[in-house]
Amino acid sequence: MVVSINSEPNRKEFNSLLSKTIEELNIHGQNPSKEIEKLFGRNLEPYVKDLMSDLAVGTPFENSIELIGGQKFPDIIAKKFYGIEVKTTTQNHWKTTGNSVLESTRVENIERIFMLFAKLASPIEFRCRPYEEVLSEVVVTHSPRYLIDMNLEEGKTIFDKINMSYDTLRKKDNPIRPIVDYYKSKLKPGEELWWMDAENTNKASNIVIRIWNNLFTTEKQELKIRSMVYFPELFGNSNDKFGRVAIWLVTREAVVCPNVRDLYTAGGKVDLLIKDKTYQNVPRIFLNLLNAIPEIVETILQTSASELSEYWEIKTTDKKKIFDWIDLVSEHSKKIQDARHLDLKDILSQLILK
């Protein structure tokens, strides 16, 4: 994999400096002093900086090793070109959560970064590898972050998986997009990414997760309206037809609903009177649907075609989206025995397109 188009000044000498640093750290780790045993978290960074500075004497990197304070990335820089990101773990493994994919705090002009990882569980050991070679996946805490694996095999990085080099990705205006596309391509039916990329964060996620019963009545109704628009499978008979709604409520709306089915089916079957014609023993979800037609139409009109295309898993347009929604609901309803006597496409068309 090509990782850089930039010249790398004194790369051979820098590799030697890193090797000597790791060698020295491992010697210290084999005979741990009280000082080594205290090197947890950010205590290790100044220790590494001082050691590298000593080892850099007489090399092109003499007097160029700097410790970067605050939340900047990486932790240590050399000759204002190379960087060393320092990570520690007190567990007996070589994995940890890394830095943000966005790299918004990256130190300017730092082009080549290395991961220096300290395993401070017995036996204490230190390793160092090029940063992009140890990033296996993307995980989410408060934002998408890399997962570090110091034992990662060649060809198994997240960059190999998305077929894009680390340098190409990090320099994109929206580096999250290729990662989102990759993980979306791996989703199984009914699954969804629970975090959104920068292009689609037009609605802020609630920091508080709420229980459905604690919502205001107006909030409940608004969520039910949107769900009937976004998930036409609600009107079918699939065993998992409530699955995507449940995921959506939690991931997009920060709402936990212990029994999603009851939102749409509570009350059993009803008789529907539509234009002087009575339809008997119809599942209540269809009464809820027909009673909410004005709000549903408004929601469809206010939702972009691209967003609806993602929810519906078909390509739609602003001109076609109402017709497509009618078709989807109608097709799903044909699979319900108690709704087969409804010509739902005709009913919805009359109510909406009149």
ZATORTOR-371655 format. One record per atom (N, C-alpha, C): z, x, y; residue in one letter. Coordinates in steps of 0.1 Angstrom, whole numbers, plus 2048, in hexadecimal, padded with zeros to 3 digits. Layout:
BEGIN
ZXYa ...
//
This chain:
BEGIN
8008087F4m 800800800m 80080980Cm 7F7806816v 7F780D823v 80280882Cv 80B810831v 81680B838v 81680F847v 80D81884Bs 80C81C859s 7FF82285Cs 7FB820869i 7EF82786Ei 7F3831878i 80083387An 80483D884n 80784B87Dn 804855885s 808862881s 817863880s 81C86B876e 82B86C874e 82F87A877e 83487D883p 83788B886p 84289187Dp 84089D878n 84A8A4870n 84F89C864n 84689485Er 84B88B853r 851893848r 84A89E844k 84F8A6839k 85D8AB83Ck 8608B0848e 86D8B584Ce 8778A984De 87389D851f 87C892851f 88088E843f 87688E83An 87988A82Cn 883894826n 8828A182As 88B8AB825s 8998A982Bs 89A8A5838l 8A68A283El 8AD896837l 8A688C834l 8AB88082Dl 8B188481Fl 8A988C818s 8AD89180Bs 8BA89880Bs 8BB8A1815k 8C78A9816k 8D38A181Ak 8D0896822t 8DB88D826t 8E088681At 8D7880812i 8DB879806i 8E28827FCi 8DD88E7FBe 8E38977F2e 8F289A7F6e 8F489D803e 9018A0808e 90A894807e 90588880Al 90D87C809l 91287A7FAl 90987C7F1n 90D87A7E3n 9178857DEn 9168917E4i 92089B7E1i 92E8967E6i 92E8907F2h 93A88B7F8h 93F87F7EFh 9368777EAg 93A86C7E2g 93F86F7D5g 93B87A7CFq 94087F7C2q 94F8847C3q 9528887CFn 96088D7D1n 9658867DDn 9678787DCp 96A8707E8p 9788747EEp 9768767FBs 982878803s 98786B809s 99286B810k 99685F817k 98C85A821k 985864827e 97B861831e 96F85982Be 96A85E820i 95F857819i 963849815i 96F848810e 97483B80Be 975830816e 975835822k 97682B82Ek 968828834k 95E82C82Dl 95182B833l 94A81D830l 951812833f 94C805831f 94580083Df 93B7F883Bg 9347F2847g 92F7FC851g 9327FA85Er 92D802868r 93480F869r 93F812862n 94581F862n 93C82A85Cn 932826854l 92A82F84Dl 91F835857l 91B82D860e 910830869e 91383D871e 91E83E878p 92184B880p 923857876p 92885486Ay 92A85F861y 91C86585Dy 91385C85Av 905860856v 8FF867862v 90086286Ek 8FA86887Ak 8FF87687Ck 90C87887Bd 91288587Dd 90D88F872d 90C88A866l 90889385Bl 8F989785Dl 8F188D861m 8E3890863m 8E189A86Fm 8E9898879s 8E88A1884s 8EB8AF881s 8F68B1878d 8F98BE873d 8EE8C486Bd 8E88BC862l 8DD8C1859l 8D08C3861l 8CF8BD86Da 8C28BE874a 8C28CB87Ca 8CD8D287Dv 8CD8DE885v 8C28E8880v 8BA8ED888g 8AF8F6884g 8A38F087Fg 8A28E2880t 8968DB87Ct 8908D4888t 8848CE887p 87F8C7893p 8878BB898p 8918B7890f 8998AC893f 8A78AF899f 8A98BC89Ce 8B58C08A2e 8B78B98B0e 8C38B48B2n 8C78AD8BEn 8BE8A08C1n 8B889B8B6s 8B188E8B8s 8B68828B0s 8C18858A9i 8C787A8A1i 8D08718AAi 8CD8648ABe 8D585C8B3e 8DB8508ABe 8E784C8AEl 8ED8408A9l 8EA8358B3l 8E482A8AEi 8E181E8B6i 8EC8148B5i 8F28108C0g 8FD8078C0g 8F87F88C0g 9027F08BFg 8FF7E18C0g 8F87DC8B3g 8F07D28B5q 8E97CC8AAq 8DB7D08A9q 8D87DC8AEk 8CA7E18ADk 8C67E589Fk 8B97E689Df 8B37EA890f 8A97F5893f 8AA80088Cp 8B4804882p 8C080A888p 8CA80F87Fd 8D7814884d 8D682288Ad 8CD82A884i 8CC838889i 8BE83B88Bi 8BB843895i 8AD847898i 8AC856899i 8A085B896a 89D869897a 89086C89Ea 8918748A9k 8858788B0k 87E86C8B6k 8858618B8k 8808548BDk 87484F8B6k 8738528A9f 86884E8A1f 86C849893f 87585088Dy 87B84C880y 888845882y 88A83C878g 897834878g 89D83486Bg 8AB83386Bi 8B283185Ei 8BB825860i 8B981B857e 8C180F856e 8CC81284Be 8D881084Fv 8E3813846v 8E9806840v 8EA805833k 8F07F982Dk 8FB7FE823k 9057F6821t 9107FA817t 9137EE80Ft 9187F0803t 91E7E67FAt 92A7EB7F3t 9337E37F1t 93F7E77E9t 93E7E27DBt 9337DC7D8q 9307D87CAq 9287E27C2q 9287E17B5n 9217EB7ADn 9127E77AAn 90B7E57B5h 8FD7E27B4h 8F57E77C0h 8E87E57C0w 8E07EB7CBw 8D87E17D3w 8DD7D57D4k 8D77CA7DBk 8E07C57E7k 8D97C17F1t 8E07BB7FCt 8D67B4805t 8DB7AC80Et 8D37A5818t 8D07AF824t 8C37AF827g 8BF7B8831g 8BD7B283Fg 8B47B8847n 8B27B4855n 8A87A8856n 8A87A3862s 89F798865s 89179B864s 88979285Ev 87A79485Dv 87479686Bv 87A78F875l 87478F882l 87679D889l 8807A4886e 8837B188Be 8837B189Be 8897A78A0s 8897A68AFs 8927B08B5s 89B7B78AEt 8A47C18B3t 89F7CF8B0t 8937D08ABr 88E7DE8A7r 88D7E78B4r 8927F38B2v 8927FD8BDv 8838018C0v 8808018CCe 8728048D1e 86E8118CCe 8618128C8n 85A81E8C4n 85E8248B6n 86781D8B0i 86B8228A2i 86181D898i 85A826892e 84E82288Ae 85182387Be 85A82C876r 85C82E868r 86B82D865r 86F82385Di 87D82185Bi 88082384Ci 88C828849f 89182B83Cf 89E82383Af 8A081F82Dm 8AD81882Am 8B6822823m 8C1824829l 8CC82C823l 8D782381El 8D9823811f 8E181980Bf 8ED820804f 8F981B807a 905821801a 90C8177F8a 90D81B7EBk 9148137E1k 9228197E1k 92C8127E7l 9398187E8l 9438137DDl 93D80C7D3a 94580A7C7a 9448167BEa 94E8187B6s 94E8247ADs 9448227A2s 93B82D7A0p 93B8397A7p 9338387B4p 93883E7BFi 93283D7CCi 9248447CBi 91A83E7D1e 90D8447D1e 9058407DDe 8FC8497E2f 8F48467EDf 8E58487E9f 8DD83F7EFr 8CE8407ECr 8C783D7F9r 8BA8427FAc 8B2840806c 8A483F801c 89D834807r 88F832804r 88882C810r 87B82D811p 87482781Dp 87881881Dp 87A813829y 87F80582Ay 8767FB823y 8697FC825e 8607F2820e 85F7F2811e 8647FD80Be 8637FE7FCe 86F7F77F5e 8797F27FCv 8847EC7F6v 8867DE7F9v 87D7D7800l 87E7CA804l 8777C17FAl 87F7BA7F2s 8797B37E6s 8757A57E9s 87D79E7F1e 87B78F7F4e 88078D802e 87E780806v 88477B812v 88E77080Fv 89A771814v 8A4767812v 8A9762820v 8B1758820v 8B575282Dv 8C475182Ev 8C9756839t 8D775483Dt 8D674B849t 8D7750855h 8D4748861h 8C674A865h 8BE75385Fs 8B0755862s 8AA75C856s 89D75C855p 897763849p 89A77284Ap 89F77883Fr 8A278683Er 89D78C832r 89B799832y 8967A0826y 8A27A181Cy 89E7A180Fl 8A87A5805l 8A57B3800l 8AF7BC801i 8AE7CA7FEi 8B17CC7EFi 8A97D47E8d 8AB7D87DAd 8A87E67D9d 8B27EF7D9m 8AF7FD7D8m 8A98027CBm 8A97F97C1n 8A37FC7B4n 8957F67B2n 8907F17BDl 8837E97BCl 8787F27B7l 8707ED7AEe 8657F47A8e 8597F47B2e 8517FF7B1e 8458007B9e 83C7F47B6e 8367EE7C1g 82D7E37BFg 8347D57BFg 8417D57C1k 8497C87C0k 84F7C47CDk 84B7CA7D8t 8517C67E5t 84C7B97E9t 8527B37F3i 84E7A67F9i 8407A87FFi 83D7B4804f 8307B780Af 8257B8800f 8287BC7F4d 81E7BB7E9d 81C7AD7E5d 8267A57E5k 8247977E2k 81C78F7ECk 81D7927F8i 81578B803i 808792806i 80679E7FFn 7FA7A5801n 7F87A980Fn 8037AF815m 8027B3823m 80C7BE825m 8097C982Cs 8127D482Es 81D7D0837s 8287D8836y 8347D583Ey 8307D784Dy 8297E1851d 8257E485Fd 81C7D9864d 8137D485Ct 80A7C9860t 8127BC863t 81C7B985Al 8247AD85Bl 82D7AE867l 8347B9869r 83E7BA874r 8377B9882r 82B7BD883k 8247BD890k 81D7AF893k 81E7A688Ak 81879988Ck 820791897k 81A78889Ed 8217808A8d 82B7778A0d 827772894n 83076A88Cn 83176F87En 83977987Cp 83A77F86Ep 83F776863p 84576B868i 84A76185Ei 83F75A857i 83475785Er 82A74E858r 82475384Br 820760849p 81C76483Cp 826762831p 833764834i 83D76382Ai 83F754826i 83F74B830v 84073D82Ev 834739825v 82873D828d 81D73A820d 81E73F811d 82474B810y 825750802y 82F7477FAy 83B745800y 84573D7F9y 84172F7F6y 839729800k 83471C7FEk 82A71B7F2k 8237267F0s 8197267E5s 8207277D7s 82D72A7D7k 83572C7CBk 83E71F7C8k 83D7157D1l 84670A7CFl 8417017C3l 84B6FC7BCk 8486F27B2k 8476E47B8k 8416DA7B1p 8406CD7B7p 84E6C87BAp 8506C27C6g 85C6BD7CBg 8656C77D2g 8616D47D2e 8696DE7D8e 8646E07E7e 86D6E67EFe 8696E87FDe 8716F3802e 86B6FB80Cl 873705812l 87D6FF81Bl 88970481Bw 8946FE823w 895704831w 88D70E833w 88D714841w 87F713846w 87E712853m 87171185Am 86D71D861m 86071F862d 85B72B869d 85B729878d 85973387Fa 85973288Ea 84F728894a 84472688De 83A71D893e 83E70F892e 84770C889n 84B6FE886n 8596FA88An 85F702892t 86D700896t 86E6F88A3t 8656ED8A4n 8656E58B0n 8716DC8B0n 8786DA8A5k 8846D28A4k 88F6DB89Fk 89A6DD8A7a 8A56E68A4a 8AC6DF898a 8B16E888Fs 8B96E3884s 8C76E2888s 8CE6D7884n 8DC6D4887n 8E46DF880n 8EE6E5888i 8F66EF882i 9016E9879i 9036DB87Bv 90E6D4873v 9076CC869v 90B6CD85Ci 9066C4852i 90E6B8851i 9076AC852r 90F6A0853r 90C697846r 91668E843i 915685839i 90E67883Ei 905673835w 8FD667839w 90665C83Fw 911659839n 91964E83Dn 91F65084Bn 91F65C850n 92565F85Dn 91A65E868n 90E65B865l 90465A86Fl 90464D876l 90064D883f 8FE64088Af 8F4637883f 8F562A884t 8EB62187Et 8DD625883t 8DB62888Ft 8CE62B895t 8C863788Ft 8D164188Ce 8CC64E886e 8C864B877e 8CF643870k 8CC640862k 8BE639862k 8BC62F86Bq 8AF62886Bq 8A463186Fq 8A663A878e 89B64387Ce 89764D871e 8A1651869l 89E65A85El 897653853l 89B646851k 89463E846k 88663C84Ak 883639857i 87663785Bi 86D643859i 87264E85Dr 86B65B85Cr 86865E84Dr 87265C845s 87165F837s 866656830s 865649835m 85B64182Fm 84D645834m 84C64C83Fv 83F652843v 83C65E83Cv 84666783By 843674835y 842675826y 84866B81Ff 84966C811f 84465F80Af 83765D80Ap 831650804p 83564E7F6p 8396597EFe 83D6577E0e 84964E7DFe 85064C7EAl 85C6427E9l 8586357E4l 84B6317E6f 8466247E2f 8406247D5f 84262E7CDg 83D62F7BFg 84862E7B5g 8456337A9n 84F63179En 85263F798n 84F64A79Es 852657799s 862659797s 86565F78Cn 87466278An 87A66A795n 87267279Bd 87867B7A6d 8736787B4d 87066B7B6k 86A6677C3k 8746687CFk 88166A7CCf 88A66C7D7f 88E67A7D9f 8886837D1g 88B6917D1g 8886987DEg 87C6967E3r 87769D7F0r 87F6977FCr 88268A7FBv 88A685806v 89868B807v 89E68D7FBa 8AC6937FBa 8AB6A1801a 8A16A97FDi 89F6B6802i 89D6B6811i 8946AE815w 8916AD823w 89D6A982Cw 8A56A0827l 8B169C82Fl 8BB6A8831l 8BC6B0826v 8C56BB827v 8BF6C782Fv 8B36CA82Ct 8AD6D6832t 8A86D5840t 8A26C9843r 89D6C7850r 8A66BF85Ar 8AE6B7854e 8B76AE85Ce 8C66B185Be 8C96BA852a 8D76BE851a 8E06B284Da 8DB6A9845v 8E269D841v 8E369D831v 8EF69A82Cv 8F169981Ev 8F368A81Av 8EA686811c 8EB67880Dc 8EE6787FEc 8FA6747FAp 8FE6747ECp 8F566C7E3p 8F06617E8n 8E76597DFn 8DB6547E7n 8D165B7E8v 8C56587F0v 8BF64B7EBv 8BF6497DEr 8B863D7D9r 8BD6307E0r 8CA62F7E2d 8CF6237E8d 8CA6207F6d 8C562A7FDl 8C062880Al 8B461F80Al 8AD61F7FFy 8A06177FEy 8A160C7F4y 8AA60C7EBt 8A96027E0t 8B55F97E0t 8BF5FC7E8a 8CB5F37E7a 8C85E57EBa 8CD5DC7E3g 8CA5CD7E5g 8C15C77DBg 8BC5CF7D2g 8B35CA7C7g 8A65C57CCg 8A15BA7C6k 8945B57C9k 8955A87D2k 88A5A67D9v 88A59B7E3v 87D5947E2v 87C5887E9d 8705817EAd 86A5847F8d 85D5877F9l 85758B806l 84E57F80Al 84F57C817l 84657281Dl 83D579826l 83057A823i 82658182Bi 81A57882Ei 81957483Bk 80E56B83Fk 80D55F836k 818557835d 81854A82Dd 81754C81Ed 818558819k 81755B80Bk 824561807k 82A55C7FCt 8375627F7t 83456B7EBt 83A5777EBy 8395807E0y 8475817DAy 84957E7CEq 85657D7C8q 85A58A7C1q 86758C7C1n 86D5987B9n 8675A57BDn 8665A87CAv 8615B47CEv 86C5BE7D1v 86B5CB7CDp 8755D57D0p 8785D57DFp 8855D67E2r 8895D57F0r 8835E07F9r 87F5EB7F3i 8795F67FBi 86D5F1803i 8665E77FDf 85A5E2803f 85D5D980Ff 8695D280El 86D5CA819l 8715D3824l 8785DE821n 87C5E882Bn 8705EE832n 8655F082Al 8595F682Fl 8525EC839l 8505E0835l 8495D683El 8515D384Al 85E5D3849n 8675D0855n 8665DB85Fn 8625E785Ba 8625F3864a 8545F7868a 84A5EF867i 83C5F3869i 83A5F8878i 8405F2882p 83D5F7890p 843605892p 84F60788Ce 85561588Ee 84E61F885e 84961B87Ai 841624871i 834628878i 82D61F87Dv 821622884v 82362C890v 82E629897e 8316328A3e 83464089Ee 83C641892t 83F64E88Dt 832655888t 82964E882i 81D65587Ei 81565A88Ai 814652894l 80D6568A0l 8136618A7l 8206638A6q 82766D8ADq 82867A8A5q 82467A898t 825685890t 81768C88Ft 817699890s 80A6A0890s 80369E882s 7F669F882a 7EF69E875a 7F26AA86Ca 7F46B5872s 7F76C186As 8046C0863s 80E6BA86Ae 81B6B8864e 81B6AE859e 8136A385Bl 812698851l 80A69E845l 8006A7847s 7F96AD83Cs 8026B4833s 80C6BB839e 8166C3830e 81E6B9828e 8236AF82Ey 82C6A5827y 82469E81Cy 81869A820w 810691816w 80869A80Cw 8076A780Fe 8006B0806e 7F16AC805e 7EC6A780Fi 7DD6A4811i 7D96A881Fi 7CD6AA821k 7C86AC82Fk 7C669F836k 7CC69E841t 7CA692849t 7C6696858t 7C268C860t 7BF68F86Et 7C5684876t 7C5686883d 7CB67C88Cd 7C466F88Bd 7B766F889k 7B0663888k 7B265C87Ak 7B5663870k 7B665E862k 7C565B85Ek 7CF661865k 7DC66185Fk 7E265485Ck 7E064A864i 7E563C861i 7DE637854i 7D1638854f 7CA634848f 7CE63B83Bf 7D064883Dd 7D5650831d 7E364C82Dd 7EB649836w 7F9645832w 7F863882Bw 7F062E82Fi 7EE621828i 7E962481Ai 7E062C819d 7DA62F80Bd 7E4635802d 7EC63F807l 7F66457FFl 80163B7FAl 806633804v 810629800v 80B61F7F6v 7FF61B7F8s 7F86117F0s 7F76177E1s 7F26237E0e 7F06297D3e 7FD62B7CCe 80762F7D2h 8146317CCh 81A6237C7h 8186197CFs 81E60C7CCs 8176057C0s 80B6097BDk 8046047B1k 80B6087A4k 8136127A5k 81A617799k 82760F796k 82B60679Fi 8375FF79Di 8345F1798i 8395EE78Cq 8355E1785q 8385D578Eq 8435D5795d 8475C979Dd 8405C97ABd 8375D27ADa 8305D27BAa 8215D17B8a 81D5D07ACr 80E5D07A9r 8085C37AEr 80F5B87B0h 80A5AC7B5h 8085AC7C4h 80D5B77CAl 80B5B97D9l 7FE5C17DBl 7F65BC7E4d 7EA5C47E8d 7EF5CB7F5d 7F75D67F2l 7FE5DD7FDl 7F45E3807l 7E95E8803k 7DF5ED80Ck 7DA5E3816k 7D75D7811d 7D35CC819d 7DE5C8822d 7EA5C681Di 7F55C2825i 7F85CB831i 7F95D882El 7FB5E2838l 7F05E3842l 7E45E283Ds 7D85E3846s 7D85D7850s 7DC5CB84Bq 7DD5C0854q 7E85C185Eq 7F35C685Al 7FF5C7863l 7FD5D286Dl 7F65DD869i 7F55E9872i 7E95E987Ai 7DE5E5874l 7D15E787Al 7CB5DA880l 7D45D0881k 7D05C3887k 7CC5C4895k 
//
